[in-house]
């Protein structure tokens, strides 16, 4: 099955001139912030509603294990331990 319409009207793969902002996948690594005490983390970009996925040591966290505070901040009920690997994967908008 061929991929359809991978190029914009200008022949590139970026946003077309005058197009609305595109969705971009962002990955933030919070591993160095895990210290057994910190429970609240802030993403580097605004998160598109409903797109936040949080991974602790490679395991996707259920919605019941994290609380979303606002469009950039989420919180655990129990702090990740020192040495844990914590990543957030989410969509954000780009108007480049």
C-alpha positions, 0 to 999 in steps of 0.5 A: 500500500503506497503512502499518499500525500507525504509532500506538501504543495511546495514539495517539502514535508513541513507545514504548508504556508498558511497552514494551521499548527502541526502536531509534533511528538515530544519526548521529555526525559526526567530520569535525572530528577528522580530522587525518591522525594519529587512527585511533580514534573513539568514538561518542556512544552504544552501538552495537547489534551489527552496525549500525555503518556508517562513511562516509568522504567519502560512501563506505561503508567495508567491514568490512575497512577498519575494526576494531570495538574495543568497543560504542562504538569503531572504528579505521582502519588508516590515519588519515583526512586533514585535511578528510575527512568522516567519519560513523558511522550506527548503531542504539542503544537508547532507553528514552524 
